[in-house]
Amino acid sequence: MAKALVFVAPAHGHIHPTLPVVQELIARGEEVVYYTTETFVPQIQATGAKVEVYQSIMATLLPSAMTSTLMTSKGGNAPVGGFSAAGMPFLMVDEARNVLPQILERVRLEQADYALYDPMCLWGKIVIQILQLSAITLRPTYAMSENLSMMRPMAGRFPQPNPEMMSTIQKKLADLGTAYDISLPQNPFSLMAIAEPLNIVFLPRIFQFSGETFDERFVFVGPSITTRNDALEVAKELQLESSSEPLLLISLGTVFNNRVDFFQQCFQAFADQPLRVILAYGSRLYPNSLGPIPDNFQAYPYVPQLDVLQHTTVFLTHGGMNSTMEALYYGVPLVVIPQMAEQAMTAKRVTELHLGLDLEAEQVSVETLQAAVNQVLNDASFKEHAAQMQAEIQQAGGYKRAVDAILAHTSQKR
């Protein structure tokens, strides 16, 4: 039995794909110690892992670092925020400076055999470098390499960091390297492109931009999905088996969901349509702020998404990678309304592969929402392509293939 450490950014979209992997590692005899924030302790403990808690600044600053003007609505309402392509490297460096003093000595005492880490978790990479641990990346979204930048597919659509911002980040990185006597890349975007001898990617290769260019170090396992016993009471109320009408699921995920204006547009767009609509509006607004809810809608702060997707006809989504992969796991076509750069990349990929449609900010209105959903409903080719992607995902192997690769790699290293 070997001991593994897990270092992952404290965000739902980054942690959720790792949970089945951790549970399977433990089932196969590994010991796992998972470093996280208080919010995620119950989910991680349920896998059987030992949990070590730290205090994070990323959990509170993540939305402002990643938001864009993509969700500006018709009628002149203010956008969510201003996207800075430099925002994420700033946040990663500041989080590393915050977390490292809390956990470095605790990690040293574990005397672990190897570490699994999220490329957005810079402090994890630094711990690995200081302690000279064998490392494997767990990538919840698009893989990057020295030859493929994550931003290249979206070149021209988003502003790039200005020289002053780049200089500030480079100084922060240099200071961090000096403080811990290690070498860090001077290009901040190289931080997320560092490739280890083994890199687990939670996408099927066909969905990855330039997927054919990645070598054997990158194992594309597809979405990491297993049964989740979440929102059981909501699941009972939904009575998913009883619906005979097409089912439209609407969700903006867990971070960028404070959008009363958008949800009200959805009410206007679909209230009189022959659809059953399930809306997940998140935990950041009061239900009464939505106004009257149409009779064909069921609205909850949170719904058991995996259960609902098994009965869904079309998914209207922000295009988060977890949500996108979960929909395609069940062969559900999408209408994507992205709210940040990565989600815009996913929207682009969805349209390229004919898995659904992409609505940009200036397109979002009652009429375009209706038109997009009806087009996906009535054009059988979207469902056919989603079914083809579902087959690709099933062949990719998921969390079991991920664990096969991890154990083969670590046993060879030992």
N, C-alpha and C positions, 0 to 999 in steps of 0.2 A: 504493500500500500504506500502510495506517495502522497505528499501534501501539496495542494495547490492553493495559491492566493488569487483573489479576483479583485481587480481595480476597475470600476466602471463609473462613468459620470452619473450623478444623481438625477436622472431624468427617465420617465416611464419608457420612452422609446429606445433608450439604451439598455435599461435593466431587463425589461420583459424578455427579449430574445435570449438572454443568458440563463434564465431560470431553469428551463428544461435541460440545458446543457449541464448545469451544476447538479441538478437532481439525478441525471443519468450518470455523471461521474461518481457520485456518492453510491449509487446503486451498484456500480462496478468496482467498488472497494476503495475509491480515493477519499482522502480527507480534504475538505474545502473550507477555507476561511475567506469570508466575503466582507470587504470594507465598504461601508455605505452610510447613508444618513438615517436619522430616526424614522423618516417617512416610510422607508422601504423595509424596515426590520421584519414585520410580520410575513411579507411575501417571501423574503429570503430564508427566514427560519423554517418556513414550510417545506423548503427543499431538503432540509436536513443539514444545511451548512452552519458552521459557527459564524456568528456575525460580530464584527468589530465596528463601532460607530464613531464617526467624526463629525465635526461641525463644518458646514459648507457655506460658501458665499455664492456658489454657482446656482443653487436651487432658486435663489431669489432674484439673481441678475440675468438668468438665462433668457427670459422672454425679451428684455430690452436689448440684449446683445444680438438677437437673431431675427427680430421682426423686420418687416419691410413695408412698403406702401402698397403691396399687392392687393390688400383687402379694402382699399379706399372704395366707398360705395357711391352709387349714383346719388346726386342731390347735394354733393359738396361736403358730406360728413368728413371729419378728420380721420386720417389714416391711423393705423395702430401705432406706427412709429417709423423711424428712419433707419433703413438697413445700412450698416457699415460693414463692408467686407472684412474690415480689420477687427470687428467686435469680438469674434470668437477667439482669435489668438490672445487678445487682451485678457479675456475672461479666463482662458486656460492658464496663462502665466500667473495671474492674481490668485486663482484657486490653488495652484501649486504652492505658492508662497504661504497660503493660509493653511493647507492641509499637511504639508511635510513635517512641520514641527510636532503636529499632533500624533502622527502615526509611524514615523521612521523607526523609532526604537522598538515599538510594538512589533513591527514587521520583522525586524532583525531577530527578535527573540523567537519567532515562529520557526526559524530554520527550515524554510519551505524548499521543496524540490523544484518548483516552477511557478510561473505567474501567468495568468490570463488578464489581458488589459484592453481597454477601449482606447483607440487612438486619440480621442478627445480628452482623455484623462492624463494630462501631462505629468502630474505628480506621480502617477503609477509608473510611467516610463522612467522617471528620475530615480524612484526607489529601486526599480529593477537594475538600473545602471550602477547605482551606488553599491548594491549588494551582489551584483554580478549574477543575477538569477537568470535561468533559462526562461525565455519569454515567448508568448503566443498572443497575437492580437485577435480580438473578437470585434468584428466590424458590423455594426447594425445597419449601415447604409453603404453607399457606393465605395468600392475599393479605390484607392489611389496608389500610384507608384511614382517613381522618379520621372516617368515619361508621360503620366496622365494626371493633370491637375483636376481636382473636383470641379473647379469653376469653369474649365474650358468649354464644356458643352453649353454654358450660359453666357459666353463672352458677349459683351455689348449690352446685355439686358440689365446688368447691375453695376453701380459705381464701384470703382476700385479704391483701395485705401490711398490717401495722398502721401507724399514723401515724408511729411512730418510725423504722421501716424506710424508709418513703417519704421522710422528712426526710433520712435519711442518704444515700440515693441522690441526692436532689436536690442536696445539698451536694457530693457527689462530682462530679456533672455540672457544677455551677457552677465548681468548682475546675479541672476539666479544660478547660472553655471559657475560663477566665481564662488558664490556662497557655499555650494556643495562640491566644488572641485571636480566638476564634470564638464564635458563638451556638449553643447546644444546647437542645433542648426541656427544660423543667423536669419534665414528666410522663415518667417513664422508659419507660412503655409506648408513648409516642409515637415512641420511637426506631425501633421495628420497623414503624411505620405511615407512615413518610416515603415519599411517592410521588415518583418521578422522572418526567420526561417520557415515559420508556419503562420498563415493568416486565414482565419475562418471568416467568411463573408456570408451574411444572412440574406443572400439573394441567389436566384438561379443565374448562372453565367449569362444566359441570353438577355436578362434584364439589365445587366451591367453595361454602361457605356464602354465601348471598345473591349468587350469581355474577352475577345479572342487574343488580346495582347498580353494577358496576364499569365505568368508561368506557373509551374507546379507548386510554388510556395503559397499560392492563393487557392483555397478550397471553397468553392461556391456551393453552399449546402442548402440554400433557399431558406424560407422562414422557419424559425424555431418555435414550433407550436405544439402544445399538449393541452389536455383538458384543464380548464380554469373554473373553479367553483366560485365565481364572483357574481354579485348582485342576484342571488338566488330568488329573493322575494320579487324583484322586478321581472325576472324570467317567468315566474308563475303568473304574474299579472298580465304579461304580454300575450300569453296563450298563442304562441307562435304557430302551433300546429293547426289552428282553427281558421286561418286566413285563406280566402280563395282569390282575393285581388292581388295584383302586383304590389310588392312591398318595396318602398323607397326608404333607405336608411340615410339619415343626415347626421354628420358629426364633424366638428372641427378639432377633434383631439383633446389633449389635456392641457396644452400651453396657451394657444391662441384662440380661446373659445369665448371671450368676453364680447360677443357680437350680437347685441339685441337687434340692431338694425338688419343684419343679415338674416337672423332667424325670422323676423317679421316679414321680410321679403319672401322667405320660403312659405310662410303661412298664406300670403297672397297668391303665390305662384301655384300652390298645390291643393288649396282648400277645396276647390271645385273639380278636382281631377279624380278619375276613377282609380285611386291609389289608396293603399294603406301606408301611412307615413309614421316612422319611428324617429324621434329627434332626441339626440343626446346633447344637452346644452352646457354641460360642465358644472363646476362647483363655484364659479366666480361671479355668478349673478343670481339675483333673487327670482324665483319662478314668476312672481306677479309682475315683474318688469317686462315680461314677454307680452303681456296683454292677453286678450281672449285667444284660446287655443282652439283651432278648428276641430270639428267632430271627427274627422278622419285622421287626426294626429294623436299620437301618444308621446308625451314629452317627459323626460326624466333627466336628472343631473348626470346619470351614468347608466348605461345599459350593458348587459353581457354581450359584448360585440361578437364574439365567436359564435354564440348561440344564434344571435340575430342574423348574422351573415349567411348561415346555412339555409335561411328562408328568404334572403334578400334578392330582389330582381335588379336593382340599380343602387349603387352607393354614391351619394353626394358627399365628397370628402375634401379635406385640406391637402391630402396627398402626403401625409406623414408615411415614412417607409413601413412602419409596423402595420398601419391601417391598410395601406396599399397591398402589402404582401398577404395579410389576412384575407382580404377580399379575393385576391387571385387564388389563394389556397382553396377557396370554395367556388372558384369559377365565376365570380361576380364582376360584371363590367362597371366602369367608374365614370363619374363626372368630377373632375378635379378642379378645385379653386385654391391655388397655392397661396401661402402667406409668407414664405421665406424662400431663399434661393434654392436650397436643396429640394424643397417641395415643387418649385418651378421646374427643376430638372426632371423630377418624377412625372410631372404633368406632361412634359415634352416626350418622355419615354413612353408614357401611356398612349399618347396619340400616334407616335411612330410605330408602335406595335399593334395599333388598332384595337386597344383594350378599352377605349372610352374616349372622352372628350376633355379638353382643357378650356376653362373659362378664365381669361385674364381680368384684371381689376376693372378696366373700363368697360368690359362686356357684361358685368354682373348687374342684372335687373330682373324684375319679375318676369318679363317676357323671355329673356335669354335663359333663365333658369328653367322655365317651362319647356322651351324649345330644345335645350340640351338633353334634359331628362327624357322627353318624348322621343327624341332621335335615337337615344341609346335603347329605349324600350322597344322601339318599332323596327330597328335595323338588326336583324338576327346575326349579322356578321360580327358585331361586337361580342355577343355571347359566345359565338364560335371561337373567336380568338382568345377570349378569356378561358374557355375550356382547354384550348391548346396550351396556354400558359399554366393552367392547373396541372396538366400532365407533366410539363417540364419541372414544376415544383415538386411533384411526387417523386420524380426520378432523381432529384437533387439530393434527397436523403435526410434533410432536416437535422435536428439535434443529435440523432443517433449517428449519422455520418460524421458530424462535428466531433463527437466523442471518440469515434473510431480513429479519426485523424490525430486527435490530441494524444490519445494513449499510444498509438503507434510511434508518434514523434518523440514523446517523452521517454518511452521505454528504450528507444534507440539511443537517445542522449545519455540515459543512465548506463 
